[in-house]
Amino acid sequence: MNRIEREDALELDRADRLAAFRDRFVLPEGRLYLDGNSLGALPRATSDAVQRVVSAQWGQDLIAGWNAHDWIGLPQRIGAAIAPLIGAKPDEVLVCDSTSVNLFKLIAGALLLRPERSVILSEPGNFPTDLYVAEGVAALRGGVRIDLHEADSIAEAIDETTALVLLTHVHYTTGRMLDMAAITRAAHAKGALVLWDLSHSTGAVPVALNESGADLAVGCGYKYLNGGPGAPAFLFVAEALQTQIRQPLSGWMGHDSPFAFEDSYRPAARLDRFLCGTPSVIGMAALEAGVAQFRDVDLPALFAKGRALSALLVRLMGERCAGFGFQLASPGNAEERGCHVSFRHADAYPVCQALIARGVVGDFRAPDRLRFGMAPLYTRFADVFDAVAHLETVMRDRLWTEPRFQLRGRVT
Ligand SMILES: Cc1ncc(COP(=O)(O)O)c(C=O)c1O
């Protein structure tokens, strides 16, 4: 097989039917942005959308905006727009709070549905907030244990004591994608519920919550959904569970009749019971603009492009950076991973900093991973080629050894 050259990558971009979507985003000149899996790029439409809410709506209509502009309906409206990306019905998805808070609500809700069971199953190395929040909920209920099993053996570990299986569909460092349908089936066979964290899946890979029989899910709004830093998150509760499940953050927005101002909590009939407080309208306006970028996208083509981008990265790394001590930390087969790929390297941190100094933005994940995320809405094949070419130079010329690249900021 011939080595891939830059012209080959440009040819792939010319043949890409989705190439025009990139123009919908603000992508600074001279920057190769391979971190859309961590913070999505800014859609061109977002500034106007936010400006409209701030100046025309809040500025002019003040409190009337809640009805006049249906601010109060934002959690459901954006949830319905996210639903097709994750194979859910429009009334099964709600936008609210952060992923961490939504994890709390759903983990607690699941434990309330399985009061006689005492185990939350997850995997070692799951995203920290998932494990930490599970610990917090377990401590509140008492008598609940968190058991960690490698993802490959998790299905066998599920038994009659398992209340909840808590997994991230696409792993945040390795990018490994789990078989949602098979794990959900195994959990249901033993009477357990499953909660999927879709933070690295939504907008990047096909997700079929309904087809898999999934119970519960959460996901971030600021990654592939392009909702902006700290954007509100989403949660999913399968229709069949919505009237049974309760959650402990029983704020007034989750009340059946918030504006009746009753003294006692009565949960809303269905999914709205997962709301807690007042929606963050400006943040939601940005998220709504981010999610709208998917509106006329051919999703199977988008997901195929994501796989092709990550496959190109892996191949180029093999062709150009093989002798520099990188070890692929993601599945080799693009069908088994999401849109990000990570590599182990003893000096991953300074290597990442040296790349950033050259305008190539990937990220570092402790202790030793260099991670590159390809957002199929705006990443070009040539970006992947150029990023690997920069990495080759950084390694060949040992540019990462400069002292300034060893310094660590608060956010790595
Ligand atoms: C899998 C996963 N879950 C959750 C989060 C973050 O949750 P929060 O938005 O509450 O900080 C991340 C952030 O990167 C993540 O990768």
The ligand as an SDF file (V2000), in Angstrom:
LIG
                    3D

 16 16  0  0  0  0  0  0  0  0999 V2000
  -17.8860   10.9220   29.6300 C   0  0  0  0  0  0  0  0  0  0  0  0
  -18.0300   12.2580   30.2710 C   0  0  0  0  0  0  0  0  0  0  0  0
  -19.0290   12.4720   31.1460 N   0  0  0  0  0  0  0  0  0  0  0  0
  -19.1870   13.6790   31.7480 C   0  0  0  0  0  0  0  0  0  0  0  0
  -18.3230   14.7190   31.4790 C   0  0  0  0  0  0  0  0  0  0  0  0
  -18.4130   16.0740   32.1280 C   0  0  0  0  0  0  0  0  0  0  0  0
  -19.5090   16.3240   32.8630 O   0  0  0  0  0  0  0  0  0  0  0  0
  -19.8110   17.8460   33.3090 P   0  0  0  0  0  0  0  0  0  0  0  0
  -20.2440   18.5680   32.0800 O   0  0  0  0  0  0  0  0  0  0  0  0
  -20.8280   17.7220   34.3470 O   0  0  0  0  0  0  0  0  0  0  0  0
  -18.5360   18.4440   33.7910 O   0  0  0  0  0  0  0  0  0  0  0  0
  -17.2880   14.5340   30.5600 C   0  0  0  0  0  0  0  0  0  0  0  0
  -16.3750   15.6630   30.2610 C   0  0  0  0  0  0  0  0  0  0  0  0
  -15.4540   15.5980   29.5210 O   0  0  0  0  0  0  0  0  0  0  0  0
  -17.1390   13.2730   29.9550 C   0  0  0  0  0  0  0  0  0  0  0  0
  -16.1400   13.0670   29.0940 O   0  0  0  0  0  0  0  0  0  0  0  0
  1  2  1  0
  2  3  1  0
  2 15  2  0
  3  4  2  0
  4  5  1  0
  5  6  1  0
  5 12  2  0
  6  7  1  0
  7  8  1  0
  8  9  2  0
  8 10  1  0
  8 11  1  0
 12 13  1  0
 12 15  1  0
 13 14  2  0
 15 16  1  0
M  END
$$$$
